[in-house]
Amino acid sequence: MTTFAMLLLRRPGFVSMTINSKKMRVWTLGIIGIIALGMASWKAVDDPVPTGPYTLQYPASFGGRFTIPADNPTTQEGVYLGRLLFYEPLLSSTKTISCASCHQQARAFTDGLALSVGVTGKTTQRNSMSLTNLLWVRQLFWDGRSNSLEEQALVPLGHADEMGSKPNTAAKALQKTTLYPALFRLVFGSDTITDVRIGKALAQFERTLISANSRYDHYLLGTYQLTESEKRGMQLFNSAPSMERNVRGGNCAHCHGGPKLYQEVFHNNGLDLKVTDAGRQVITGLALDNGRFRVPTLRNIALTAPYMHDGRFATLEAVLNHYSEHIQNGPTLSHELPGQTSGFHLTRNEKSDLIAFMHLFTDSTFVNNPQFADPHHRVHRVHRVK
């Protein structure tokens, strides 16, 4: 018997305790027969699918201010399914792209493009955001339109220019495979696949994408010593400039401070004098939100170019040039930025030091963690219709 079949037999809720031994043998043979039919089209996982509660591991400094829905607890089997779905092109209308197409692990789950390309070949409206430490994010997307990962996961699934799947078409595609119905039964107690369940499984996996092992984290723990350039960069990062006190600074920490390197806020950071993308205002309808976007984390920032909601800056140098000399003083410019003087006027050496400091945020274990990688090398990607 395959390990997957054995797992199904062991899983609570699949077998009534009142079934007698003869019926049990018949049921077992039936299950083996069903699974055997699919062996020509997929390879069983070498080890049993893990089951039970999933333990989220993160630094105490990150805090416990997050919410996991009661109807979607994080389980090992749910994360396993979500990871498979994250890399599954059957979710797209053309069966050619997956979530991972725009969120690549090596790039800290971004795609290296200014604007992503979906199933139609058209570019998306905004840059692909990094899927890092989403457990703590309460308002998702650049404009904060979604309040849960379950809701967020279904937006690109159904967007015509992203994955392009009409309601329930992705679910029907998965339902016809030999692999997924049994996994959905394991996770949700029923082999019926729905868009909502797809979103729940994806959300479980995305909650595990925790990055907390960079050199900056080791510095906070006292196990890494900063270079002189990194020290100067950290000072600039954390300091607001003050001519009266002769203090130089970039005031970066005001929006990107704290151990997670972001604040749950929206800002207009002076990209344009005349806003071309209303951003947060589309969601709230408030004039003061015109051109405001969610502050992204700086975790792995050296890996997530290009930058800004529209990917206009190809390098960190270009980003610092904007904040140093080119801030546009529009009507909704965030008051933390010196629009009246066009920028922080950083020197070349100060920019170099800031970039050296920001490179500390790269977490090589995160972008190489095998638990986040494409798992389909272990489950053959030939999903034959039953």
C-alpha positions as CSV (number, residue, x, y, z in Angstrom):
1,M,0.0,0.0,0.0
2,T,1.3,3.5,-0.8
3,T,2.1,5.8,2.2
4,F,-0.6,8.2,0.9
5,A,-3.2,5.4,1.1
6,M,-2.0,4.4,4.6
7,L,-2.3,8.0,5.6
8,L,-5.9,8.2,4.4
9,L,-6.7,5.1,6.5
10,R,-5.1,6.5,9.6
11,R,-6.6,9.9,9.3
12,P,-9.3,10.5,12.0
13,G,-12.8,11.1,10.5
14,F,-12.2,8.9,7.5
15,V,-13.2,5.6,9.1
16,S,-16.1,5.0,11.4
17,M,-15.1,3.1,14.6
18,T,-18.1,0.9,14.1
19,I,-17.0,-0.6,10.8
20,N,-16.4,-4.4,11.1
21,S,-13.3,-6.1,9.9
22,K,-14.9,-7.5,6.7
23,K,-16.2,-4.2,5.6
24,M,-12.9,-2.6,6.5
25,R,-11.1,-5.0,4.2
26,V,-13.5,-4.3,1.4
27,W,-13.2,-0.5,2.0
28,T,-9.4,-0.8,2.1
29,L,-9.2,-2.7,-1.2
30,G,-11.5,-0.2,-2.8
31,I,-9.3,2.7,-1.7
32,I,-6.2,0.9,-2.9
33,G,-7.8,0.3,-6.3
34,I,-8.8,4.0,-6.7
35,I,-5.3,5.1,-5.8
36,A,-3.8,2.5,-8.1
37,L,-5.7,4.0,-11.0
38,G,-3.9,7.2,-10.5
39,M,-0.4,5.8,-10.2
40,A,0.2,6.1,-13.9
41,S,-0.4,9.8,-13.8
42,W,1.3,10.9,-10.5
43,K,3.9,9.7,-8.1
44,A,3.0,9.3,-4.5
45,V,5.0,11.4,-2.1
46,D,7.9,9.4,-0.6
47,D,6.8,10.2,2.9
48,P,3.3,10.5,4.4
49,V,1.6,13.9,4.1
50,P,2.3,15.6,7.4
51,T,-0.7,16.2,9.6
52,G,-1.5,18.0,12.8
53,P,-1.2,21.7,13.9
54,Y,1.5,23.7,12.3
55,T,3.8,25.6,14.6
56,L,4.6,29.1,13.4
57,Q,8.1,30.0,14.5
58,Y,9.1,33.7,14.7
59,P,11.1,36.1,16.9
60,A,9.3,37.3,20.0
61,S,10.1,40.8,18.8
62,F,7.7,40.4,15.9
63,G,4.8,40.2,18.4
64,G,1.6,38.2,18.4
65,R,-0.6,40.8,16.8
66,F,-2.1,38.7,14.1
67,T,-5.3,36.9,13.4
68,I,-5.8,33.4,12.0
69,P,-9.4,32.8,11.1
70,A,-11.2,30.2,13.3
71,D,-12.5,28.5,10.2
72,N,-9.0,28.1,8.7
73,P,-6.6,27.0,11.4
74,T,-3.0,26.5,10.2
75,T,-2.3,22.8,9.9
76,Q,0.6,20.8,8.4
77,E,-1.7,19.2,5.8
78,G,-3.2,22.6,4.9
79,V,0.2,24.2,4.4
80,Y,1.3,21.1,2.3
81,L,-1.8,21.6,0.1
82,G,-1.3,25.3,-0.1
83,R,2.3,25.0,-1.2
84,L,1.3,22.6,-4.0
85,L,-1.4,25.1,-5.1
86,F,1.0,28.0,-5.0
87,Y,3.1,26.4,-7.7
88,E,0.1,24.9,-9.6
89,P,-0.5,26.3,-13.1
90,L,-3.9,24.6,-13.3
91,L,-5.2,27.6,-11.3
92,S,-4.8,29.8,-14.3
93,S,-7.1,29.9,-17.3
94,T,-4.4,29.0,-19.7
95,K,-2.8,26.4,-17.4
96,T,0.5,28.1,-17.9
97,I,1.1,30.3,-14.8
98,S,0.9,29.9,-11.1
99,C,1.2,32.2,-8.1
100,A,4.9,31.5,-8.1
101,S,5.2,33.0,-11.6
102,C,4.9,36.5,-10.1
103,H,6.2,35.5,-6.7
104,Q,9.5,33.7,-7.1
105,Q,11.3,32.5,-4.0
106,A,14.8,33.5,-5.2
107,R,13.5,37.1,-5.4
108,A,11.9,37.0,-2.0
109,F,8.6,36.2,-3.7
110,T,8.6,39.0,-6.3
111,D,9.3,38.6,-10.0
112,G,11.9,41.1,-11.0
113,L,9.6,43.0,-13.4
114,A,8.3,46.5,-13.1
115,L,4.8,45.2,-13.8
116,S,3.9,41.5,-13.9
117,V,2.6,39.7,-17.0
118,G,-0.6,37.6,-16.7
119,V,-2.3,35.1,-18.9
120,T,-3.4,37.7,-21.5
121,G,0.2,38.9,-22.1
122,K,-0.8,42.3,-20.7
123,T,1.0,43.9,-17.8
124,T,-0.7,44.3,-14.5
125,Q,-1.5,47.7,-13.0
126,R,1.1,47.5,-10.2
127,N,4.4,45.9,-9.2
128,S,4.4,42.4,-7.6
129,M,4.8,42.8,-3.9
130,S,7.0,40.5,-1.7
131,L,5.1,37.8,0.2
132,T,7.2,38.2,3.3
133,N,5.9,38.1,6.9
134,L,2.3,38.4,5.7
135,L,1.1,36.8,8.9
136,W,1.3,40.3,10.4
137,V,-0.1,42.3,7.5
138,R,-3.7,43.4,8.1
139,Q,-4.4,45.3,4.8
140,L,-3.1,43.5,1.7
141,F,-2.1,44.8,-1.7
142,W,-0.6,48.2,-2.5
143,D,-4.0,49.8,-1.8
144,G,-5.0,47.6,1.2
145,R,-8.1,46.3,-0.5
146,S,-8.1,42.9,1.2
147,N,-8.3,42.3,4.9
148,S,-7.3,38.6,4.9
149,L,-5.0,36.3,3.1
150,E,-7.9,34.1,2.3
151,E,-9.6,37.0,0.4
152,Q,-6.3,38.2,-1.1
153,A,-5.5,34.8,-2.6
154,L,-8.6,34.8,-4.8
155,V,-8.1,38.3,-6.3
156,P,-5.3,37.4,-8.7
157,L,-7.0,34.0,-9.3
158,G,-10.0,35.7,-10.8
159,H,-8.5,38.8,-12.3
160,A,-8.8,38.8,-16.1
161,D,-5.2,40.1,-16.7
162,E,-3.6,38.0,-14.0
163,M,-4.5,34.3,-13.7
164,G,-7.8,34.8,-15.5
165,S,-9.9,32.0,-14.0
166,K,-13.6,32.6,-13.9
167,P,-15.4,31.5,-10.8
168,N,-15.0,27.8,-10.0
169,T,-13.1,27.0,-13.2
170,A,-9.8,26.5,-11.3
171,A,-11.7,24.3,-8.8
172,K,-13.2,22.2,-11.5
173,A,-9.8,21.7,-13.1
174,L,-8.3,20.5,-9.8
175,Q,-11.4,18.3,-9.2
176,K,-10.6,16.3,-12.4
177,T,-7.1,15.4,-11.3
178,T,-6.1,12.2,-9.4
179,L,-4.1,14.2,-6.9
180,Y,-6.1,17.0,-5.4
181,P,-9.5,15.6,-4.3
182,A,-7.9,13.3,-1.7
183,L,-5.7,16.1,-0.4
184,F,-8.7,18.5,-0.1
185,R,-10.5,15.7,1.8
186,L,-7.5,15.4,4.1
187,V,-7.5,19.1,4.8
188,F,-11.2,20.1,4.7
189,G,-13.0,16.8,5.4
190,S,-14.5,16.6,1.9
191,D,-13.1,16.1,-1.5
192,T,-15.2,18.8,-3.0
193,I,-12.9,21.5,-4.3
194,T,-14.1,25.2,-4.3
195,D,-12.5,28.5,-4.9
196,V,-13.0,29.4,-1.2
197,R,-11.1,26.2,-0.2
198,I,-8.3,27.0,-2.7
199,G,-8.0,30.5,-1.1
200,K,-7.9,29.0,2.4
201,A,-5.1,26.5,1.5
202,L,-3.0,29.2,-0.2
203,A,-3.5,31.4,2.9
204,Q,-2.2,28.7,5.2
205,F,1.0,28.3,3.1
206,E,1.5,32.1,2.8
207,R,1.3,32.5,6.6
208,T,4.4,30.3,6.9
209,L,6.6,32.6,4.7
210,I,8.4,34.1,7.7
211,S,11.8,35.9,7.2
212,A,13.8,36.5,10.3
213,N,17.3,35.2,9.8
214,S,19.2,38.1,8.1
215,R,22.5,39.6,9.3
216,Y,20.3,42.4,10.7
217,D,18.5,39.9,12.9
218,H,21.9,38.5,14.0
219,Y,23.0,42.0,14.9
220,L,19.8,42.5,17.0
221,L,20.7,39.3,18.8
222,G,24.3,40.4,19.4
223,T,25.8,37.8,17.1
224,Y,26.9,40.1,14.2
225,Q,29.1,43.1,14.4
226,L,28.3,45.9,12.0
227,T,31.0,47.4,9.7
228,E,31.7,51.1,10.0
229,S,29.7,51.7,6.8
230,E,26.7,49.7,8.1
231,K,26.9,51.7,11.4
232,R,26.7,55.0,9.6
233,G,23.9,53.7,7.4
234,M,21.9,52.6,10.4
235,Q,22.4,56.0,12.0
236,L,21.1,57.7,8.9
237,F,18.2,55.1,8.6
238,N,17.0,55.8,12.1
239,S,17.5,59.6,12.2
240,A,15.3,62.4,11.1
241,P,17.4,65.3,9.8
242,S,17.6,68.5,11.9
243,M,19.5,71.5,10.6
244,E,19.2,73.1,14.1
245,R,20.9,70.2,15.8
246,N,23.2,69.5,12.9
247,V,21.8,66.0,12.5
248,R,21.9,64.2,9.2
249,G,19.4,61.5,8.4
250,G,17.0,59.9,6.0
251,N,14.1,59.3,8.5
252,C,13.6,55.8,6.9
253,A,12.7,54.2,10.2
254,H,9.5,56.4,10.5
255,C,7.9,54.1,7.9
256,H,10.2,51.1,7.8
257,G,11.2,50.8,11.5
258,G,10.8,48.0,13.9
259,P,12.0,44.4,13.6
260,K,9.7,43.6,10.7
261,L,10.9,46.7,8.9
262,Y,7.6,48.2,8.0
263,Q,4.7,50.0,9.5
264,E,1.0,49.3,8.8
265,V,0.4,52.6,7.1
266,F,-0.2,54.2,3.7
267,H,1.8,57.1,2.4
268,N,2.2,59.3,-0.6
269,N,5.9,59.4,-1.0
270,G,6.2,62.2,-3.5
271,L,6.7,60.2,-6.7
272,D,4.6,62.6,-8.9
273,L,3.3,66.1,-8.5
274,K,0.2,65.0,-10.3
275,V,-0.9,61.6,-9.2
276,T,-1.6,59.1,-12.0
277,D,-2.7,56.2,-9.7
278,A,-5.1,57.1,-6.9
279,G,-4.0,54.2,-4.8
280,R,-5.6,53.9,-1.4
281,Q,-8.2,56.5,-2.4
282,V,-9.9,54.0,-4.7
283,I,-10.7,51.9,-1.6
284,T,-11.5,54.6,1.0
285,G,-12.9,57.3,-1.3
286,L,-11.1,59.9,0.8
287,A,-9.3,62.8,-0.9
288,L,-6.4,62.6,1.6
289,D,-5.6,59.1,0.4
290,N,-5.0,60.1,-3.2
291,G,-1.7,58.6,-4.3
292,R,-1.1,56.8,-1.0
293,F,0.2,53.2,-1.0
294,R,1.0,50.6,1.6
295,V,4.5,50.8,3.1
296,P,6.2,47.6,2.0
297,T,8.7,45.7,4.2
298,L,12.4,46.3,3.6
299,R,13.1,42.6,4.4
300,N,15.2,41.3,1.5
301,I,14.9,44.6,-0.2
302,A,18.2,44.0,-2.2
303,L,16.4,41.1,-3.9
304,T,13.1,42.7,-4.8
305,A,13.9,45.3,-7.5
306,P,12.4,47.1,-9.2
307,Y,10.8,49.3,-6.6
308,M,7.7,51.4,-5.9
309,H,4.1,50.4,-6.8
310,D,4.8,50.9,-10.5
311,G,8.3,49.5,-10.5
312,R,9.8,52.8,-11.8
313,F,13.1,52.5,-9.9
314,A,15.4,49.7,-11.1
315,T,18.0,50.1,-8.2
316,L,18.3,51.1,-4.6
317,E,20.5,53.9,-5.8
318,A,17.6,55.2,-7.8
319,V,15.3,55.0,-4.8
320,L,17.7,57.0,-2.6
321,N,18.1,59.6,-5.4
322,H,14.4,60.1,-5.3
323,Y,14.2,60.6,-1.6
324,S,17.4,62.7,-1.7
325,E,16.6,65.1,-4.5
326,H,13.3,64.5,-6.3
327,I,10.4,64.3,-3.8
328,Q,7.4,66.0,-5.4
329,N,5.4,68.3,-3.1
330,G,1.9,67.3,-4.1
331,P,-1.2,68.1,-2.1
332,T,-1.3,64.7,-0.3
333,L,2.4,64.3,0.3
334,S,3.0,62.6,3.6
335,H,4.1,65.2,6.1
336,E,7.1,63.1,7.2
337,L,8.8,63.9,3.9
338,P,10.5,67.3,3.3
339,G,8.7,68.2,0.1
340,Q,9.4,71.9,0.5
341,T,13.1,71.2,0.0
342,S,12.6,68.4,-2.6
343,G,14.4,65.8,-0.5
344,F,16.8,64.8,2.2
345,H,19.9,65.9,0.2
346,L,22.0,62.9,1.0
347,T,25.6,62.8,0.0
348,R,27.1,60.1,-2.2
349,N,28.8,58.5,0.8
350,E,25.6,58.7,2.8
351,K,23.7,56.9,0.1
352,S,26.4,54.2,-0.1
353,D,26.2,53.7,3.7
354,L,22.4,53.4,3.6
355,I,22.6,50.8,0.9
356,A,25.2,48.9,2.9
357,F,22.9,48.9,5.8
358,M,19.9,47.8,3.8
359,H,21.8,44.8,2.4
360,L,21.8,43.5,6.0
361,F,18.1,42.8,5.5
362,T,18.8,40.0,3.0
363,D,17.8,36.6,4.5
364,S,19.5,33.9,2.5
365,T,17.9,31.1,4.4
366,F,14.4,32.5,3.5
367,V,15.0,32.5,-0.2
368,N,16.6,29.1,-0.1
369,N,14.3,27.4,2.4
370,P,13.3,24.1,0.8
371,Q,10.0,24.2,2.7
372,F,9.0,27.2,0.5
373,A,10.2,25.8,-2.8
374,D,8.3,24.1,-5.6
375,P,7.3,20.7,-4.3
376,H,6.2,19.2,-7.6
377,H,9.5,17.5,-8.2
378,R,8.2,15.0,-5.7
379,V,4.7,14.8,-7.1
380,H,4.8,14.3,-10.8
381,R,3.0,17.1,-12.6
382,V,1.0,14.9,-15.0
383,H,-2.5,15.4,-13.7
384,R,-4.5,12.9,-15.8
385,V,-8.2,13.3,-15.8
386,K,-9.9,10.6,-13.8
